[in-house]
Amino acid sequence: MSHPTHRTVHDSLGALQIPANAYYGAQTARAIANFPISGLRLPNSFIRAQAIIKWAAAKAHKDLGVLPQDKADAICAAAEEVIEGRHSEWFQVDVYQAGAGTSQNMNVNEVIASRACELLGGSRGDTGLVHPNDDVNKSQSTNDTIHIAMNIAGMEMLAHELDPALAALQQALEAKREEFSGVVKAGRTHLQDAVPLFLGDEFGAYAENIRRHRIWLEQCASNLLAIGMGGNAVGTGINTPAGFAARATEYIAQYTELAFYRPVNPFTFNQNPDEVVLVSGVLRNTAQALARLANDLRLLASGPRTGFAEIILPAVQPGSSIMPGKVNPVLPEMLNMVAFQVIGCDTTVAQAGLAGQLELNVMMPVMAANFLHSIHILSSGVRTFTERCIGGIKADAARCLWYAENTLSLATAMNVELGYEEAANVVKYALANNLSLREAGHAVGVDAELLTEALDVKRLAQVVDDLVPKPQAPLVPTAPIPPASDATKRHTGAPFEAAD
């Protein structure tokens, strides 16, 4: 006897056929048919966050006695399976879907309801046993839960993916600061020769900038912790029992071990996902700082014969299909591409953020997709860049020293003894006759002892102690992201996954 390949499901618009083994139901099936746009889905991290919301809601309803214990337990168990990454093949709604994410919310409601039916001994999709709207979505709306899921997913990824990746990069750059502390080199401003400094100080500046961006990111990320659970359709909490919002919010904080709390004004939360716009902008700034670092490394490693060639990047793959022996700065190039994509994602988030009208912003699905994609590619890009590039950087100390001793900006050190005009004449003579400053100084009669002292490049590269504060601690955020736990490390997933 053959098994049926399809089954009939119903919604308010009527009946339709879906695959017999599908965990989703009618509303998801309509969305799949209506939006065959990109083949891209919202990431596992977002679906995980949605399931955490459904789990917390069922727990709160059980506590309040408004959902039977067996049904609440089944919903919680089914939600936990989704949190753990199971049933992911049944989340098939395209990123570009119905406004606000109604289809996405119903996709999760239907899958959890179907699995809960099975756990109670019923058949998949038996809405009479567990209903996706009346039971799984009880006391919720798309309008509050999609926004909440965006905040939860973003906060988890920031805490357990991006910040650790940036911390490792900062540490690796600080290690290079120590390693290169005695390597003197020419400074450059306007891409022209400037006074000398130590290569270690250059890398120390990179490390400090990453530290600053970590602090800024963590400060603004704390705004994601306000979640409007129980606000429902417009913020009034219609159809929610007394005490639900507080209990559900506490359960979300408990599960994630992140300090989520109710917003000051639920109407503001429903109207404005502006905290996501804020954090996205800081992600863009972080990406720009990373691109600047990548650009510097590409420039410092340019050559090996006709460029700066002051540092040597690890050779991780051949650089040309036609030029034998060529090795390219592929890891910095990758990081540049990641940065450009993050900047583009932020543009989308910003434009979607201003598209809110009255009680709701309906552009949240595309906001979530781009926001979480930025965090994901920054995390993996930085981690790969640190592991495969930064740790293996070497300095060409001899070449750095040659540049330092031959830069004409060493004339700055002769200002005090000779004055600006006479020092400039030495520079002009050196340029006209292709001489070093030391040689030009001798030629025009500058005192030899003065030249020796003035052109001591290592002395000139020393930091003037009273102009520079003590090094900062590695990280002292004012609003720290809590440490990772086993619960929050699980199945955050990769954004923008292609549908099967």
C-alpha positions in Angstrom: 0.0 0.0 0.0 1.5 3.3 -1.1 1.6 6.3 1.3 0.1 9.6 0.1 2.6 12.2 -1.1 0.4 15.1 -0.1 -2.1 16.1 2.5 -4.8 18.8 2.6 -4.5 21.7 5.0 -6.8 24.7 5.6 -6.6 28.3 6.5 -9.0 31.3 6.3 -8.5 31.4 2.5 -9.4 27.8 2.0 -7.8 24.4 1.4 -4.6 23.5 -0.4 -2.2 20.6 -0.8 1.2 20.4 0.8 3.8 17.6 1.0 2.5 14.9 3.4 5.7 14.9 5.5 5.9 18.7 5.9 5.9 20.1 9.4 4.7 23.5 8.1 1.1 24.3 7.3 -1.1 26.3 5.0 0.2 29.8 5.7 3.8 28.7 5.1 2.8 26.9 1.9 1.1 30.1 0.6 4.3 32.1 1.4 6.5 29.6 -0.4 4.2 30.0 -3.5 3.9 33.8 -3.2 7.5 34.7 -2.7 9.9 32.7 -4.9 12.3 35.6 -4.9 15.8 34.9 -3.9 16.3 31.4 -2.6 17.7 33.0 0.6 16.2 32.3 4.0 16.5 34.1 7.4 19.4 32.5 9.3 19.3 29.7 11.8 20.2 32.3 14.5 17.0 34.1 13.8 14.9 30.9 13.8 16.5 29.8 17.0 15.5 33.2 18.5 12.0 32.7 17.3 11.8 29.3 19.0 13.2 30.7 22.2 10.3 33.2 22.2 7.7 30.3 21.6 9.4 28.3 24.4 9.3 31.2 26.8 5.6 32.0 26.0 4.5 28.4 26.5 6.4 28.3 29.9 4.7 31.5 31.0 1.2 30.3 29.9 1.7 27.1 31.8 2.7 29.1 34.9 -0.4 31.3 34.6 -2.7 28.3 34.0 -4.0 29.5 30.7 -2.5 26.6 28.7 -2.9 22.9 29.7 0.3 21.5 31.1 0.7 18.7 28.6 0.2 21.0 25.7 2.6 23.6 27.1 5.2 20.9 27.7 4.8 19.6 24.2 5.2 23.1 22.7 8.3 23.7 24.9 9.9 20.3 23.8 9.2 21.0 20.1 10.6 24.5 20.5 13.7 23.1 22.1 14.3 20.8 19.1 14.1 23.9 16.8 16.5 25.8 19.1 18.9 22.9 18.8 18.8 23.1 15.0 16.5 20.3 14.2 13.7 20.5 11.5 15.6 23.3 9.7 14.6 22.0 6.3 11.0 23.1 7.0 11.8 26.8 7.4 11.5 27.8 3.8 10.1 31.3 3.6 12.1 33.6 1.5 13.9 36.7 3.0 11.8 38.9 0.8 8.4 38.1 2.0 5.2 39.6 3.5 5.7 42.8 5.4 6.6 42.6 9.1 7.4 38.9 8.8 3.9 37.3 9.2 4.9 34.4 7.0 8.1 33.8 9.0 6.2 33.9 12.3 3.6 31.5 11.0 6.3 29.2 9.6 7.8 28.8 13.1 4.3 28.5 14.7 3.3 25.8 12.3 6.4 23.7 12.6 6.4 23.8 16.4 2.7 23.0 16.5 3.1 20.0 14.1 6.0 18.6 16.1 4.1 19.2 19.4 1.2 17.2 18.0 3.5 14.3 17.3 4.9 14.5 20.9 1.4 14.3 22.2 0.7 11.2 20.1 -1.2 12.9 17.3 -0.5 13.3 13.7 1.6 16.0 12.1 -0.4 19.2 11.4 -3.4 18.2 13.6 -4.5 21.8 14.5 -7.3 20.4 16.7 -4.6 19.0 19.0 -2.1 21.9 18.9 -3.1 25.0 17.0 -0.3 27.2 15.5 -2.2 30.5 16.2 -4.3 29.7 19.3 -1.6 27.8 21.2 2.0 28.4 19.8 1.3 32.0 19.0 -0.8 32.7 22.1 -0.4 36.2 23.6 1.9 37.1 20.7 1.9 38.9 17.3 4.2 39.0 14.4 4.6 42.7 15.2 6.3 42.1 18.5 8.0 38.7 18.0 9.9 39.4 14.8 11.4 42.5 16.4 12.2 40.5 19.5 13.8 37.7 17.6 16.0 40.2 15.7 17.2 41.6 19.0 17.8 38.1 20.6 19.7 36.8 17.5 21.8 39.9 17.2 22.7 40.0 20.8 23.7 36.3 20.9 25.8 36.6 17.8 27.5 39.8 19.0 28.3 38.2 22.4 29.4 34.8 21.3 30.7 35.3 17.7 31.8 38.9 16.9 33.2 40.1 20.2 35.4 37.0 20.7 36.7 37.3 17.1 37.5 41.0 17.6 39.2 40.2 21.0 41.4 37.6 19.3 42.4 40.1 16.6 43.2 42.8 19.2 45.3 40.3 21.2 47.2 39.2 18.0 47.9 42.8 17.1 49.2 43.5 20.6 51.5 40.5 20.2 52.9 42.0 17.0 53.4 45.3 18.8 55.7 43.6 21.2 57.4 41.6 18.5 58.1 44.6 16.3 58.9 47.0 19.2 62.5 47.5 18.1 62.0 47.7 14.4 62.4 51.4 13.4 60.8 52.6 10.1 59.8 55.7 8.2 56.5 57.2 9.0 54.3 58.4 6.2 51.6 61.1 6.1 49.8 62.1 2.9 51.6 59.0 1.5 54.8 61.1 1.7 57.8 60.5 3.9 57.4 61.5 7.5 59.5 61.2 10.7 60.4 57.7 11.9 58.5 55.5 14.4 58.7 51.9 15.5 56.7 49.3 13.6 55.5 48.1 16.9 53.9 51.4 17.6 52.1 51.2 14.3 50.7 47.8 15.2 49.9 49.0 18.7 47.7 51.7 17.2 45.8 49.1 15.2 45.3 47.1 18.4 44.0 50.1 20.3 41.6 51.0 17.5 40.1 47.5 17.6 39.8 47.8 21.4 37.9 51.1 21.0 35.5 49.7 18.4 34.8 46.7 20.7 33.8 49.1 23.5 31.6 51.2 21.2 29.9 48.1 19.9 29.2 46.7 23.3 27.9 50.0 24.6 25.4 50.3 21.8 24.5 46.5 21.8 23.1 46.9 25.3 20.1 48.6 23.6 19.1 45.3 22.1 18.4 43.9 25.5 15.0 45.8 25.7 12.4 43.5 24.2 8.7 44.2 24.0 7.4 40.7 24.9 3.6 40.9 25.4 3.2 44.1 23.4 1.3 42.1 20.8 -0.1 43.9 17.7 0.5 47.5 18.6 1.9 47.6 22.2 -1.3 47.4 24.2 -0.9 43.7 25.1 -4.4 42.9 23.8 -5.4 39.2 24.4 -2.5 38.6 26.8 -3.1 37.5 30.4 -1.8 39.6 33.3 1.8 38.8 34.2 2.6 37.2 30.8 5.0 39.8 29.6 7.1 39.8 32.7 7.3 36.0 33.0 8.0 35.4 29.3 10.8 38.0 29.4 12.3 36.4 32.4 12.3 33.0 30.7 14.1 34.5 27.6 16.7 36.0 29.9 17.0 32.7 31.7 17.5 30.6 28.6 20.0 32.9 26.9 21.8 34.0 30.0 21.6 37.6 28.7 19.9 40.4 30.6 16.8 41.0 28.5 14.2 43.2 30.0 10.9 44.9 29.1 11.1 48.3 27.3 10.1 51.5 29.0 7.4 52.0 26.4 6.0 49.0 24.4 4.4 51.3 21.8 7.8 52.7 21.0 9.3 49.2 20.7 6.6 48.1 18.3 6.9 51.3 16.2 10.7 51.5 16.0 13.4 48.9 15.5 15.8 51.8 15.9 18.2 50.0 18.2 19.0 47.6 15.3 19.7 50.6 13.1 22.0 52.0 15.8 24.0 48.8 16.2 24.1 48.2 12.4 25.7 51.7 12.1 28.4 50.7 14.6 29.0 47.5 12.7 29.5 49.6 9.6 32.1 51.7 11.6 33.8 48.6 12.8 33.9 47.3 9.2 35.5 50.5 8.1 38.2 50.3 10.8 38.9 46.7 9.7 39.1 47.8 6.0 41.6 50.5 7.0 43.7 47.9 8.7 43.5 45.6 5.7 44.5 48.5 3.4 47.5 49.4 5.5 48.8 45.8 5.5 48.4 45.5 1.8 50.4 48.7 1.3 53.1 47.8 3.8 53.5 44.4 2.2 53.5 45.7 -1.4 56.3 44.5 -3.5 58.4 42.4 -3.1 60.7 44.4 -5.3 58.8 47.6 -6.3 56.7 48.3 -3.3 57.2 49.1 0.4 57.9 45.5 1.4 58.3 46.5 5.0 56.3 43.5 6.2 55.8 40.0 4.8 52.4 38.5 4.9 51.9 34.7 5.2 51.8 33.0 1.8 48.6 31.1 1.9 48.0 30.4 -1.8 49.6 31.2 -5.3 48.7 34.7 -6.4 48.4 34.4 -10.2 47.4 32.0 -12.9 49.9 33.5 -15.3 52.8 35.0 -13.2 54.8 32.3 -11.5 55.9 32.9 -7.9 53.5 35.8 -7.4 51.9 35.8 -3.9 49.0 38.2 -3.2 47.6 39.7 0.1 44.5 37.5 -0.2 43.4 37.7 3.5 43.4 41.5 3.7 41.6 41.5 0.3 38.9 39.2 1.7 38.5 41.5 4.7 38.0 44.5 2.4 35.2 42.6 0.6 33.6 41.7 3.9 33.7 45.4 4.9 32.1 46.5 1.7 29.3 44.0 2.1 28.7 45.2 5.7 28.5 48.8 4.5 25.9 47.7 1.9 23.9 45.8 4.5 23.9 48.8 6.8 22.5 50.9 4.0 19.6 48.5 3.6 19.0 48.4 7.4 19.1 52.2 7.6 16.6 52.6 4.7 14.3 50.0 6.1 14.5 51.7 9.5 13.1 54.9 8.1 10.2 53.0 6.4 8.1 52.6 9.6 4.6 54.0 9.6 2.4 54.7 12.5 2.3 51.6 14.9 4.7 49.4 12.9 7.8 49.0 10.7 6.9 46.3 8.2 10.4 46.0 6.8 11.8 43.9 9.6 12.5 40.7 7.6 15.0 42.5 5.3 16.4 44.4 8.3 17.0 41.1 10.2 18.6 39.4 7.2 21.1 42.2 6.6 21.8 42.9 10.3 22.5 39.3 11.1 24.4 38.8 7.9 26.7 41.7 8.8 27.5 40.2 12.2 28.1 36.7 10.7 30.5 37.7 8.0 32.4 40.1 10.2 32.8 37.4 12.8 34.0 34.7 10.4 36.0 37.2 8.3 37.9 38.6 11.4 38.5 35.2 12.8 40.0 33.9 9.5 42.0 37.1 9.0 43.5 36.8 12.5 44.2 33.1 12.3 45.6 32.9 8.8 47.2 36.4 8.4 48.1 38.4 11.5 49.9 35.7 13.5 52.3 35.0 10.6 53.3 38.6 9.7 57.1 39.1 9.6 59.0 42.4 9.5 61.8 43.2 7.1 63.8 45.1 9.7 66.7 45.9 7.4 64.4 47.5 4.7 62.5 49.4 7.4 65.7 50.8 8.8 66.9 51.8 5.3 63.7 53.7 4.7 64.0 55.4 8.1 67.6 56.5 7.5 66.8 57.8 4.1 63.6 59.7 4.6 64.1 63.4 4.0 61.7 64.1 6.9 64.5 63.5 9.3 65.2 67.1 8.6 62.6 67.8 11.2 65.1 66.8 13.8 67.5 69.5 12.6 65.0 72.3 13.1 66.0 73.1 16.6 69.7 73.4 15.8 69.6 74.8 12.2 66.2 76.4 12.0 63.5 75.5 9.5 64.9 77.4 6.5 68.4 75.9 6.7 67.1 72.4 7.3 64.9 72.9 4.2 68.0 73.8 2.2 69.6 70.6 3.3 66.5 68.7 2.0 66.6 70.5 -1.3 70.3 69.7 -1.8 69.7 66.1 -0.9 66.9 65.9 -3.5 68.8 67.7 -6.2 71.9 65.5 -5.8 70.2 62.2 -4.8 71.9 62.1 -1.4 70.9 61.1 2.0 70.3 63.9 4.5 73.5 62.9 6.3 75.5 63.1 3.1 73.8 66.4 2.1 74.4 67.9 5.5 78.1 67.1 5.3 78.2 68.5 1.8 76.7 71.9 2.9 78.9 72.1 6.0 76.6 71.1 8.8 78.4 70.1 12.0 79.1 66.3 11.9 78.3 65.8 15.6 75.0 67.6 15.2 74.2 65.4 12.2 75.0 62.2 14.1 72.7 63.2 17.0 69.9 64.7 14.9 69.7 61.7 12.6 69.7 59.0 15.2 66.5 57.3 13.9 66.0 55.0 16.9 66.2 58.0 19.3 63.8 59.9 17.1 61.3 57.0 17.0 61.1 56.9 20.8 57.7 58.0 22.3 57.9 61.2 24.4 56.7 59.8 27.8 54.8 62.8 29.0 52.8 63.1 25.8 51.4 59.6 25.8 49.1 58.1 28.6 49.7 54.7 30.0 48.4 51.9 27.8 44.7 51.1 28.4 43.4 47.8 29.8 42.5 45.3 27.0 38.8 46.0 27.5 36.7 47.9 30.0 33.3 48.2 28.5 30.7 50.3 30.3 27.9 47.9 29.3 29.6 44.5 29.0 28.1 41.6 27.0 27.8 38.7 29.4 30.1 35.7 28.8 29.0 32.7 26.6 27.3 29.7 28.1 26.5 26.3 26.7 22.9 27.4 26.2 23.8 30.4 24.1 26.6 28.8 22.1 24.3 26.3 20.4 23.3 26.6 16.8 23.5 30.3 16.1 23.7 29.4 12.5 24.9 31.1 9.3 22.8 34.0 8.0 21.5 34.2 4.4 21.3 30.4 3.9 20.2 29.3 0.5 17.0 27.3 0.4 17.0 23.7 -0.8 
